[in-house]
């Protein structure tokens, strides 16, 4: 499992599929989810296989999640914030949204 070596930020609480999780302010959403044991972020639309972060720099789109009020986001490029509500991406394209 992934874990933080040093706590350097202010703790925040966010929601992942109804489950409260904690992170440090300023963490990427991907790193916060990984640190909380969440490894599968979405399902591939082609065959339903589970997908998770790969590059962690915004090139691959494997870490797509759905953020309440913002839609589909790359978890590696989204900062975690107190009260954020997140769920796994369904794997299906959302009309009018860019990945």
HUQUI-V403848 format. One record per helix or strand of 3 or more residues. SS is the DSSP state (~ for helix, > for strand). FROM is the first residue (numbers start at 1). LEN is the number of residues. Records with the same first field share a line. If there is no record, write none. Layout:
# HUQUI-V403848
SS = FROM-LEN ; FROM-LEN
This chain:
# HUQUI-V403848
> = 11-6 ; 19-6 ; 64-4 ; 71-4 ; 85-5
~ = 29-7
